[in-house]
Amino acid sequence: MKYVYPAVFTPEENGQFSVNFPDLESCYTCGDDLGDALYMAEDVLAMTLVSYENNSTPIPTPSKKLSLEDGEFQNFIVCDTDSYRKQNIFIH
């Protein structure tokens, strides 16, 4: 299944980025730079949604616009849980 969720990216003083998905409980990550943060965001989103699917947890409707603090920005992250399962066979 394909999903698109908004993520909040927060720049850190050391050049890293923190990322969280406010629509999904306990779905957050970080990256050494913006590219790494984008990669990690897709990975944690897919991992979280695979867990929701496996446990029959209702999947929340994604927000269209999030409230942001100064310096933060929103980006939509796409993931495919079917592809994630194939790449990570241990989580079926």
C-alpha positions in Angstrom: 0.0 0.0 0.0 1.3 3.5 -0.8 0.9 6.3 1.7 1.8 10.0 1.9 2.2 11.8 5.2 3.4 15.2 6.2 6.6 15.4 8.2 8.0 18.2 10.3 11.7 18.8 9.8 13.6 20.7 12.5 17.1 21.9 11.8 19.5 21.3 14.7 22.5 23.5 15.6 25.0 20.9 14.4 23.6 20.7 10.9 21.5 17.6 11.6 17.7 17.5 11.2 15.1 16.0 13.5 11.9 14.6 11.8 8.6 13.8 13.3 5.2 12.7 11.9 2.6 14.4 14.1 -0.3 12.2 12.7 1.4 9.0 13.8 2.2 8.0 17.4 5.9 7.5 18.1 7.0 8.1 14.5 10.2 10.2 14.5 13.8 10.0 13.3 16.8 12.2 12.5 19.5 12.6 9.9 23.0 13.9 9.7 22.0 16.3 6.9 18.8 17.0 4.9 19.4 14.2 2.4 19.9 11.7 5.2 16.9 13.0 7.1 14.7 12.5 4.0 15.9 8.9 3.6 15.4 8.2 7.3 11.9 9.8 7.2 10.8 7.4 4.4 12.2 4.4 6.3 10.6 5.2 9.6 7.3 6.0 8.0 7.2 2.7 6.2 8.3 0.8 9.3 5.6 2.5 11.4 2.8 1.9 8.9 3.8 -1.8 8.4 3.4 -2.2 12.1 0.0 -0.5 12.0 -1.1 -2.9 9.2 0.3 -6.0 10.9 -1.5 -5.2 14.1 -4.7 -4.0 12.5 -4.2 -0.6 14.0 -6.4 2.0 12.4 -4.3 4.2 10.1 -4.9 7.9 10.7 -5.9 10.2 7.9 -2.9 12.4 7.0 -3.1 16.1 7.8 -2.8 18.5 4.8 -1.1 21.3 6.7 0.7 21.2 10.1 1.4 23.9 12.6 5.1 24.8 12.5 7.5 26.6 14.9 10.1 29.1 13.6 12.7 27.4 11.5 10.7 24.2 10.9 9.4 23.2 7.6 6.9 20.6 6.3 7.6 18.0 3.6 5.4 15.2 2.4 7.0 11.8 2.6 5.9 8.9 0.4 6.3 5.2 1.3 5.2 1.8 0.0 4.6 -0.7 2.7 4.5 -3.6 0.2 8.0 -2.7 -1.1 9.2 -2.2 2.4 8.1 -5.7 3.4 9.9 -7.3 0.4 13.1 -5.5 1.3 12.8 -6.3 5.0 11.5 -9.9 5.0 11.9 -10.3 8.7 8.9 -8.0 9.4 6.1 -10.0 7.7 
